[in-house]
């Protein structure tokens, strides 16, 4: 795998290569070269299976990391292609023309991270969260507790207890009354 | 006479059928989210013409629980009660993948005996899940008796899980470092007894289901996945093997003790719903053989757990990995990213149904009779919880 990456390094300006385990490697590619590199992997290098497209919010560096996991059935290797994009301009080229399932992954990334893939079928339609009106929920700055307390509480007839105090009162009622 | 040649009718514009609902020729119906013919909580928005489906759109979102987000806010060990709940029929694959990803990133080496116990656990869970699928497949074509037989036998497997792990459905048995407990005394005999019962019921089901004229008539030719569709749609597992492709994560990239066991690719040729059932049948017999091999090779002594750092304060160095295993539906994967803190930075679950139930199903369902839609869905073994994590 290292040889293959070394061969393609110049053409696609590949960076940081990691051999994670016997069957898995990761490599970083720039946004500009990402789709041509993935297309080359699919059409020439036999990475014909797209396992996953997902994103990681690198909020401290103001970046989104998009990871494409591709598999080569001949080499029996997984290759994770990392692409870093600006968090303030979350737009990435679509790969729906390469694999049919990519459109669903991209639709999910638009909904959950707010990363746009112009031209991807149905990318603007909600996949899981119908009527969502907040910031994309998988972003690190989305506070689930705050959202829940603002949206669902206080609910009539619902009480919350501190588990430790509640159990102490239940188990040792006399001690606590003293 | 109804025109059933769908190559020209309805007319297609840019690859999309031109459907005028006001014309009275078409009807839009929803199958699901609460419907006995739908696997789990998902909905199919079907446009039908007579009895035939001309267009379909899969809708998910009815059971989204935000697991991936929750996992980012909990310590590594606290996520075990979450990961197993991603899949009811086969929670062990989730437990295993999450545990093995943490072990890899945290530099933990699992003892030999634990690897064997984990392999046993994974294979038992595969067998149980296959039995559930066969029940669903028969039920979708109106053969409820077969469903009852297979679900009963899945329950015997759950009894084994209860004895081994303390839990019937969710086990939380595989933890970073190994497994929670060794196998109980005399477990091998009880496993063998269940395997014998399962073999017997499988041969009965084979006679009743696979030779049934109605099942043959309806399942043969239903939902054909051609070999060129496999990579285009990301088809994996028995669905890909029924199309003749030799793909099995247990053989291609062996994990735990699968590399030391005798197993082979089980493939088909016709790639329709009937062929997929046949492939799954043979898979079950192979699973039984694998479990017997594991029980023979299972070490009786030795550590089953290696001490990890204090799980409440365990910080794992920054890194990322993708781990995968062969679930009953095919390649199941976990992409885990750590950042040096005591919580995962990102956990992304890759379930085979993500593509089988959306991109693939939407295209396969066209021209299928509405009565065969449940049979087609079950033959793809779709499972919505792994789509919505």
Interface residues (C-beta under 8 A of the other chain):
Chain A: X20 X21 X22 X23 X24 X26 X48 X49 X50 X51 X52 X54 X56 X57 X67 X69 X73 X76 X78 X80 X99 X100 X101 X103 X104 X105 X126 X127 X128 X129 X130 X137 X138 X140 X142 X144
Chain B: X60 X61 X64 X66 X68 X69 X70 X72 X73 X104 X231 X232 X233 X234 X236 X247 X252 X253 X319 X320 X321 X322 X323 X324 X331 X333 X335 X337 X345 X346 X348 X350 X354 X355 X358 X359 X360 X363 X388
